[in-house]
């Protein structure tokens, strides 16, 4: 599953490689085409950005929203380069004069007016740690809306904090020294604030590695570390599927209380 930092890294790459292009051709395979895709023809690519796990491509007043989920990917080719994957996997092709953006296997592709897509996302999602509009206090208040739920469950709710996926929530809670089974209403104010601040710090650290194109392994202390010892205390890392979400969960029972 693509997490917020991966989505942001894709947006940065697209800005770098597709800047200045004017759309000559477009292909979109989606049921979420709310305006004719031909409206993009002749428009300049103005920017790419991300909100949470959503990647946004802006062409003046029109936008394409993409969510890659588990198996989607984005490639940028020279205009005459052949595709590296079968055509049946293609969901989007945007051709400029020199380059083309090709999106494979994305389960969510939407085209609409820019303002409408932004309005919907901002109404549905919590604050994004990698966005200039990040609001720590709002994130804290969003968590507190779920006083009877487990913090490990709440962190995956995109209406609470946008862009936090399973890797980030495991690593966040380990660094915050909080067990994912803790009930939100039983957390202290300092613990809740610590979770939120680490969400931002870890997302930024994750993004730096993605931009450099290097593995994120060095910043993973518990995720997929089942059977290994905790770097901090030497205790064995426990693995289980947290209920009711059934997501892979890794925890140090000694460090995380």
C-alpha positions as CSV (number, residue, x, y, z in Angstrom):
1,X,0.0,0.0,0.0
2,X,1.4,3.4,-1.0
3,X,1.8,5.7,2.0
4,X,1.8,9.4,2.1
5,X,5.6,9.9,1.7
6,X,5.6,7.6,-1.4
7,X,2.7,9.6,-2.9
8,X,4.6,12.8,-2.3
9,X,7.8,11.4,-3.8
10,X,5.9,10.5,-6.9
11,X,4.5,14.1,-7.2
12,X,8.0,15.5,-6.8
13,X,9.4,13.2,-9.5
14,X,6.6,14.1,-11.9
15,X,7.1,17.9,-11.3
16,X,10.8,17.4,-12.1
17,X,10.4,15.3,-15.2
18,X,7.2,16.6,-16.8
19,X,7.5,20.3,-16.1
20,X,6.7,22.6,-19.0
21,X,4.8,20.0,-21.0
22,X,1.6,20.8,-22.9
23,X,-0.8,17.9,-23.3
24,X,-0.9,16.5,-26.8
25,X,-2.7,13.2,-26.2
26,X,-4.5,11.6,-23.3
27,X,-5.9,8.1,-22.5
28,X,-7.9,7.4,-19.3
29,X,-9.5,4.1,-18.3
30,X,-11.8,4.9,-15.4
31,X,-15.4,5.1,-14.3
32,X,-14.7,8.4,-12.4
33,X,-14.4,10.6,-15.5
34,X,-16.6,13.5,-14.4
35,X,-15.6,15.9,-17.2
36,X,-14.5,14.9,-20.8
37,X,-10.8,13.9,-20.7
38,X,-10.5,16.0,-23.9
39,X,-10.7,19.1,-21.8
40,X,-7.1,18.5,-20.8
41,X,-5.8,18.6,-24.4
42,X,-3.8,21.7,-25.1
43,X,-3.5,22.6,-21.4
44,X,-0.2,23.0,-19.7
45,X,0.9,20.7,-16.9
46,X,1.0,23.1,-14.0
47,X,1.9,21.0,-11.0
48,X,1.8,17.7,-9.2
49,X,1.1,17.3,-5.5
50,X,-0.2,14.8,-3.0
51,X,-2.8,14.9,-0.2
52,X,-2.4,11.8,2.0
53,X,-2.1,8.8,-0.3
54,X,-3.6,10.6,-3.3
55,X,-1.5,11.9,-6.1
56,X,-2.8,14.9,-8.0
57,X,-1.9,16.1,-11.5
58,X,-3.0,19.6,-12.3
59,X,-3.5,21.0,-15.8
60,X,-4.7,24.5,-15.3
61,X,-8.2,24.2,-13.9
62,X,-8.5,20.4,-14.4
63,X,-7.0,17.7,-12.2
64,X,-6.4,13.9,-12.3
65,X,-6.5,12.2,-9.0
66,X,-4.7,8.8,-8.6
67,X,-4.6,6.4,-5.7
68,X,-2.2,3.6,-6.4
69,X,-3.2,1.3,-3.5
70,X,-1.2,-2.0,-3.5
71,X,-0.2,-2.6,-7.1
72,X,-0.3,0.8,-8.9
73,X,2.8,2.6,-10.2
74,X,3.7,5.7,-12.2
75,X,6.4,5.8,-14.9
76,X,7.6,8.7,-17.0
77,X,9.0,7.8,-20.5
78,X,10.4,9.6,-23.4
79,X,7.7,10.3,-25.9
80,X,8.9,7.6,-28.3
81,X,9.8,5.0,-25.7
82,X,7.9,1.7,-25.5
83,X,5.8,0.9,-22.5
84,X,7.5,-1.5,-20.0
85,X,4.3,-3.3,-19.0
86,X,1.3,-4.7,-21.0
87,X,-1.2,-2.2,-22.3
88,X,-4.0,-3.9,-20.4
89,X,-2.4,-2.7,-17.2
90,X,-2.5,1.0,-18.3
91,X,-5.0,3.3,-16.6
92,X,-3.7,6.7,-17.7
93,X,-1.4,8.0,-20.4
94,X,-0.7,11.7,-20.6
95,X,1.5,12.7,-23.6
96,X,3.4,15.9,-23.9
97,X,5.9,17.0,-26.6
98,X,8.9,15.3,-25.0
99,X,7.7,13.0,-22.2
100,X,4.6,10.9,-21.3
101,X,3.2,9.9,-17.9
102,X,2.0,6.3,-17.7
103,X,0.0,5.0,-14.7
104,X,-0.3,1.3,-14.3
105,X,-2.8,-0.7,-12.3
106,X,-4.1,2.2,-10.2
107,X,-7.6,1.2,-8.8
108,X,-8.7,4.8,-8.4
109,X,-8.3,7.3,-11.2
110,X,-10.5,10.4,-11.3
111,X,-10.7,13.4,-13.6
112,X,-12.6,16.5,-12.6
113,X,-12.3,20.2,-12.1
114,X,-9.3,21.0,-9.8
115,X,-11.4,22.9,-7.3
116,X,-13.9,20.1,-7.0
117,X,-11.3,17.4,-6.4
118,X,-9.6,19.5,-3.8
119,X,-12.9,20.3,-2.0
120,X,-13.8,16.6,-1.8
121,X,-10.4,15.6,-0.5
122,X,-10.2,18.3,2.1
123,X,-13.6,17.5,3.4
124,X,-12.8,13.7,3.7
125,X,-9.3,13.7,4.9
126,X,-7.4,14.7,8.0
127,X,-4.4,17.0,7.9
128,X,-1.4,15.7,6.0
129,X,2.0,15.7,7.8
130,X,3.8,16.5,4.5
131,X,1.5,19.4,3.5
132,X,2.2,23.0,4.1
133,X,-1.3,23.3,5.8
134,X,-0.4,20.6,8.4
135,X,-2.2,21.3,11.6
136,X,-1.0,19.5,14.7
137,X,-3.8,20.6,16.9
138,X,-6.4,19.5,14.4
139,X,-4.7,16.0,14.2
140,X,-4.8,15.7,18.0
141,X,-8.5,16.6,18.1
142,X,-9.3,14.2,15.3
143,X,-7.7,11.3,17.4
144,X,-9.7,12.4,20.4
145,X,-13.0,11.9,18.4
146,X,-12.5,8.2,18.9
147,X,-12.1,7.8,22.7
148,X,-13.3,4.2,22.8
149,X,-11.1,2.9,19.9
150,X,-7.6,1.5,19.9
151,X,-4.9,4.0,18.9
152,X,-3.5,1.4,16.4
153,X,-6.8,1.4,14.7
154,X,-7.4,5.1,14.7
155,X,-4.1,6.0,13.1
156,X,-5.2,4.1,9.9
157,X,-8.3,6.2,9.6
158,X,-7.5,8.7,6.8
159,X,-10.0,11.2,8.2
160,X,-7.8,11.5,11.3
161,X,-4.3,12.0,9.7
162,X,-4.0,11.6,5.9
163,X,-1.2,9.5,4.5
164,X,-0.5,7.2,7.5
165,X,-0.3,3.6,6.4
166,X,0.5,0.4,8.1
167,X,4.3,0.9,8.1
168,X,4.1,4.4,9.5
169,X,1.6,3.5,12.2
170,X,3.7,0.6,13.4
171,X,6.9,2.7,13.5
172,X,5.2,5.7,15.0
173,X,3.8,3.8,17.9
174,X,7.1,2.1,18.6
175,X,8.9,5.4,18.7
176,X,6.1,6.9,20.8
177,X,6.5,3.9,23.2
178,X,2.7,3.3,23.0
179,X,1.1,-0.1,22.6
180,X,-1.3,-0.2,19.6
181,X,-4.0,-1.8,21.8
182,X,-4.1,1.3,24.1
183,X,-7.6,2.9,24.1
184,X,-7.5,6.5,22.9
185,X,-9.4,7.8,25.9
186,X,-6.8,6.3,28.2
187,X,-3.9,8.1,26.6
188,X,-2.5,11.2,28.4
189,X,-2.4,14.5,26.6
190,X,1.4,14.2,26.3
191,X,1.1,10.7,24.8
192,X,-1.4,11.8,22.2
193,X,0.7,14.8,21.2
194,X,3.8,12.6,21.0
195,X,2.1,10.3,18.6
196,X,1.1,13.2,16.3
197,X,4.5,14.8,16.3
198,X,6.2,11.6,15.5
199,X,3.8,11.1,12.6
200,X,5.1,14.2,11.1
201,X,8.8,13.6,11.9
202,X,8.7,10.0,10.6
203,X,6.8,11.0,7.4
204,X,9.5,13.6,6.6
205,X,12.3,11.0,7.3
206,X,10.5,8.5,5.1
207,X,10.1,11.0,2.3
208,X,13.8,12.0,2.3
209,X,14.7,8.4,1.6
210,X,12.1,8.0,-1.1
211,X,13.4,11.1,-2.9
212,X,16.9,9.7,-2.8
213,X,15.7,6.4,-4.1
214,X,17.1,4.4,-1.3
215,X,15.6,1.6,0.9
216,X,13.6,2.6,3.9
217,X,14.9,-0.4,5.8
218,X,17.3,1.6,8.1
219,X,14.4,3.5,9.6
220,X,12.2,0.5,10.3
221,X,12.7,-0.6,13.9
222,X,9.7,-3.0,14.3
223,X,7.9,-3.4,11.0
224,X,8.5,-6.9,9.6
225,X,11.0,-7.6,12.4
226,X,9.1,-10.5,13.9
227,X,11.5,-12.9,15.6
228,X,14.2,-10.3,15.9
229,X,15.2,-8.5,19.0
230,X,14.2,-4.9,19.8
231,X,17.2,-2.6,19.2
232,X,16.4,-0.7,22.4
233,X,15.8,-3.3,25.0
234,X,16.6,-6.7,23.4
235,X,13.1,-8.0,23.9
236,X,11.6,-10.1,21.1
237,X,9.4,-8.3,18.6
238,X,5.8,-9.7,18.6
239,X,3.7,-10.0,15.5
240,X,-0.1,-10.3,15.3
241,X,-3.1,-9.1,13.3
242,X,-4.8,-6.3,15.2
243,X,-8.5,-6.5,15.4
244,X,-10.9,-5.4,14.0
245,X,-8.9,-4.2,11.1
246,X,-6.8,-7.3,10.6
247,X,-3.6,-5.4,9.8
248,X,-0.1,-6.7,10.4
249,X,1.1,-5.3,13.7
250,X,4.6,-5.5,15.3
251,X,5.2,-4.5,18.9
252,X,7.9,-4.6,21.6
253,X,5.9,-5.6,24.7
254,X,8.6,-4.2,26.9
255,X,9.1,-0.8,25.3
256,X,5.5,-0.1,24.3
257,X,3.1,0.2,27.2
